[in-house]
Amino acid sequence: MPAPRVVDLGQGRRLLDLDFRDTEGLVAAYLLPEPDGWALVETGPTSCRPALLRAVAAAGVAPAEVRDVLVTHIHLDHAGGLGAIAAEFPNARLHAHELGVPHLIDPTRLVAGARRVWGEGSDRLWGPVVPTPADRLVPLRGGEEIPLVGGALRVLATPGHAKHHLAFFDTARKALLAGDGAGVLLERASRVRPAVPPPDLDLEQLFASLEAMRRTDPRQVLLSHFGPAPEGPTFLTTYRGVVERWRDVALAAARERPEPNYVAERLREHDLATGPSPTGDIASLVSGYDLAAQGLLRYFQRHGDLGGTAG
């Protein structure tokens, strides 16, 4: 089996393609050099565990050299494999937002939530989600720093996409590892797609987090879906505008008919009105119109935007 793709980003930084759903360019992890080892950002789901381990080996890194594993948030496409790979990296500290730590120790609710959203195919899609060892988890809340070669990896609290979302700023390269906080832009895609899923989407927090990320003045924005985004900090401003337009389209549709399928179809029509994407609808493999509709509807209902009572 060929090794997954490893991309040199400069100064020893590498992008690892986790070959999610046997498809290149959907889920990325990042290897960053530390003074005495390596940091790994994102694990992907357990279904990507073999590809992750092959990619780390292809990058010339021994498992024992990985000193820190960090996840931007605990959604399964980013952190579902954390418990499963813990034993593979025996010297690594495992970092996640403090609000997500209890769900990594006991992933029962994570698994149940995934099954509600993804249905019968959930277990096959994500693989087994096993508990992460509590004694190795390091809770983060923002403001922490991990030494890197040439600088540090600064932790930013960036809620909105999820309340347990973090971004990481590589001060040496002025590169922002944005997770899902700046959306989904696949390779060769012509436009960014909002990452606005249930259950705890909060647009006010998302916009505030985009501003916090923009203030780092990154030269490069690195997405988990997928890779370097264009235009540096300008991309973050562009993304806010795209999310605002999706919000407006979804709200108008929801006031006509507050049904996920109806709202999803209006979002799809809005997106396609800007022109066909060279990648087709492959982005739906990680950020579908249905998930966006569910996330935005829940947000509108919680905020009383549909004329009901805020929940």
C-alpha positions in Angstrom: 0.0 0.0 0.0 1.6 3.4 -1.0 2.4 5.9 1.7 0.0 8.8 2.0 1.0 12.1 0.6 3.4 14.2 2.7 3.9 17.9 1.7 6.8 20.0 2.8 5.6 23.4 4.0 9.1 24.8 4.8 11.2 25.1 7.9 10.6 21.4 8.7 6.8 21.7 8.8 4.8 19.0 6.9 1.3 18.4 5.9 0.1 14.8 6.1 -2.8 13.7 3.9 -4.9 11.2 5.9 -6.7 9.8 2.9 -10.1 10.0 4.5 -12.7 7.9 2.8 -9.9 6.7 0.5 -9.9 10.1 -1.0 -6.9 12.5 -1.2 -7.3 16.1 0.0 -10.1 15.8 2.5 -8.5 15.6 6.0 -5.0 17.0 6.8 -2.8 16.6 9.9 0.3 18.7 10.5 3.8 17.7 11.8 5.8 20.6 13.4 9.4 20.3 14.7 10.0 20.8 18.4 13.4 21.3 19.9 13.5 17.7 21.1 10.9 16.0 18.9 7.7 16.7 17.0 4.2 18.1 17.5 1.3 16.5 15.6 -1.8 18.6 15.0 -5.0 16.6 14.3 -5.3 12.8 14.3 -8.3 12.4 12.1 -10.8 9.6 12.9 -9.8 6.1 13.9 -10.6 5.0 10.3 -7.6 7.1 9.2 -5.2 5.6 11.8 -3.3 3.4 9.4 -2.8 6.3 6.9 -1.7 8.6 9.7 0.9 6.1 11.0 2.2 5.5 7.4 2.4 9.3 6.8 4.3 9.9 10.0 6.8 7.2 9.0 7.0 8.6 5.4 7.9 12.0 6.9 10.9 10.3 8.6 9.5 10.6 12.1 9.6 7.7 14.6 6.5 7.4 16.8 8.6 7.8 20.0 9.7 11.2 18.7 6.2 12.7 18.8 6.1 14.7 22.0 2.8 16.5 21.7 -0.5 15.6 19.9 -3.0 18.5 19.7 -6.5 18.5 18.3 -8.3 21.7 17.2 -11.7 20.3 18.5 -13.2 17.0 19.4 -15.4 16.4 16.3 -14.6 12.9 15.0 -13.0 13.9 11.7 -10.4 15.8 13.8 -10.0 13.9 17.1 -11.9 10.7 16.8 -8.7 8.7 16.5 -7.0 10.3 19.5 -7.7 7.4 21.9 -6.7 4.8 19.3 -3.3 6.4 18.5 -2.3 7.2 22.1 -0.4 3.9 22.5 1.3 4.5 19.1 2.9 7.7 20.4 4.0 6.6 23.9 5.9 9.7 24.7 3.3 12.2 23.6 1.2 14.6 25.7 -2.4 14.7 24.3 -3.9 18.2 24.2 -7.5 19.3 23.7 -9.8 22.1 24.8 -10.8 21.7 28.5 -14.5 21.4 27.5 -13.7 18.5 25.2 -11.5 16.5 27.6 -14.4 14.7 29.4 -15.8 13.5 26.1 -12.5 12.2 25.0 -12.1 10.2 28.3 -15.7 8.9 27.9 -16.7 9.2 24.2 -20.2 7.8 24.7 -21.9 11.1 23.8 -19.6 11.7 20.9 -20.5 8.3 19.4 -24.2 8.8 20.0 -24.1 12.3 18.4 -22.3 11.0 15.4 -24.8 8.2 14.9 -27.7 10.7 15.1 -26.1 12.7 12.3 -24.6 10.1 10.1 -26.9 7.2 10.7 -26.1 3.6 10.0 -22.8 4.4 8.3 -21.4 6.3 11.2 -19.3 3.4 12.7 -17.9 2.4 9.4 -17.1 6.1 8.5 -15.3 7.0 11.7 -14.1 3.6 13.0 -14.2 2.7 16.7 -13.9 5.7 19.1 -12.0 4.5 22.1 -11.4 6.3 25.4 -8.3 8.5 25.6 -6.1 7.9 28.6 -7.1 10.5 31.2 -3.6 10.7 32.7 -2.1 11.8 29.4 -4.6 14.5 28.5 -3.6 18.1 28.9 -6.6 20.5 29.0 -6.2 23.8 27.1 -8.2 27.0 27.2 -6.1 29.4 25.1 -2.9 31.3 25.8 -0.7 28.3 26.3 2.5 27.9 24.2 4.4 24.9 23.1 8.1 25.4 22.0 8.8 24.8 18.3 12.0 25.1 16.3 12.4 28.8 15.6 9.4 29.9 17.7 6.4 28.5 19.5 2.9 27.1 18.9 0.5 29.5 20.5 -3.0 28.2 21.5 -6.0 30.4 20.6 -9.5 29.8 21.9 -11.7 30.1 18.8 -15.3 29.0 19.7 -18.1 29.3 17.2 -17.8 26.3 15.0 -17.9 24.4 18.3 -17.5 25.6 21.9 -14.4 23.4 22.3 -12.6 24.8 19.2 -9.0 25.9 19.2 -6.6 27.3 16.6 -2.8 27.2 16.8 -0.4 29.9 15.6 3.1 28.9 14.6 5.1 32.0 15.4 8.1 30.9 13.4 6.3 30.9 10.1 3.4 33.1 11.0 1.1 30.2 10.0 -2.3 29.8 11.5 -3.6 26.2 11.9 -7.3 27.1 11.8 -9.0 23.7 12.1 -12.6 24.2 11.0 -12.7 27.8 12.3 -12.1 29.2 8.8 -14.2 26.8 6.8 -13.5 24.1 4.2 -11.6 24.9 1.0 -10.4 21.8 -0.8 -7.5 21.7 -3.2 -8.6 23.0 -6.6 -11.9 24.1 -5.2 -13.1 27.5 -6.4 -14.7 28.7 -3.2 -14.7 28.2 0.5 -17.6 26.4 2.1 -18.8 27.3 5.6 -18.3 24.8 8.4 -21.4 25.5 10.4 -22.6 22.1 11.8 -24.7 21.2 14.8 -24.9 21.0 17.7 -23.4 24.1 19.2 -22.8 26.5 16.3 -22.6 30.1 17.5 -22.2 32.7 14.8 -21.4 35.6 17.1 -18.6 33.6 18.6 -17.4 32.4 15.2 -17.1 36.0 13.9 -15.3 37.0 17.1 -12.9 34.1 16.6 -12.2 35.0 13.0 -11.3 38.5 14.2 -9.0 37.0 16.9 -7.3 34.8 14.2 -7.0 37.8 11.9 -5.2 39.8 14.5 -2.4 37.3 14.5 -1.7 38.7 11.0 -0.9 35.2 9.5 1.1 34.9 6.4 -0.5 31.5 5.9 -3.8 29.9 6.9 -3.7 26.1 7.1 -7.0 24.3 7.0 -7.8 20.8 8.2 -10.0 20.6 5.1 -7.6 21.1 3.3 -4.1 22.6 3.4 -2.9 26.2 2.8 -5.6 28.7 2.0 -5.0 31.6 -0.3 -4.5 35.3 0.7 -3.4 34.9 4.3 -5.4 37.2 6.6 -7.6 38.4 3.7 -9.0 34.8 3.5 -10.4 35.1 7.0 -12.3 38.3 6.0 -13.5 36.6 2.9 -14.7 33.6 4.9 -16.8 35.8 7.2 -18.6 37.3 4.2 -19.4 33.8 2.9 -20.8 32.7 6.2 -22.9 35.8 6.5 -24.4 35.1 3.0 -25.2 31.5 3.9 -26.8 32.7 7.2 -29.0 35.1 5.3 -30.0 32.5 2.7 -30.7 29.9 5.4 -32.7 32.3 7.6 -34.9 33.3 4.7 -35.5 29.7 3.8 -36.2 28.7 7.4 -38.8 31.4 7.8 -40.6 30.0 4.8 -40.2 26.4 5.9 -38.1 25.4 8.9 -37.2 22.0 7.6 -33.5 20.8 7.2 -34.0 19.4 3.7 -35.6 22.6 2.5 -33.0 24.8 4.0 -30.2 22.5 2.6 -31.6 22.8 -0.9 -31.7 26.6 -0.7 -28.1 26.6 0.4 -27.1 24.3 -2.4 -28.8 26.5 -5.0 -27.1 29.6 -3.5 -23.7 27.9 -3.6 -24.1 26.6 -7.2 -25.3 30.0 -8.4 -21.8 31.3 -8.0 -20.7 28.7 -10.7 -19.7 25.1 -10.8 -16.7 24.0 -8.6 -13.9 22.1 -10.4 -14.1 19.6 -7.6 -17.8 19.0 -7.9 -19.5 18.4 -4.6 -16.7 16.5 -3.0 -16.7 19.0 -0.1 -20.0 17.4 1.0 -17.8 14.5 2.2 -16.6 16.7 5.1 -19.1 19.6 5.1 -22.5 18.9 3.5 -25.4 21.2 2.9 -27.4 19.0 5.2 -25.1 19.5 8.1 -25.0 23.3 7.5 -28.8 23.4 7.4 -29.1 21.5 10.7 -26.5 23.7 12.4 -28.0 27.0 11.2 -31.6 25.9 12.0 -30.5 24.9 15.5 -28.7 28.3 15.9 -31.8 30.2 14.7 -34.1 28.3 17.0 -31.8 28.9 20.0 -31.7 32.6 19.3 -35.4 33.0 18.6 -34.8 34.1 15.0 -37.8 32.1 13.7 -40.4 33.7 15.9 -40.3 31.1 18.6 -38.7 31.1 22.1 -34.9 30.9 22.3 -33.8 27.6 23.7 
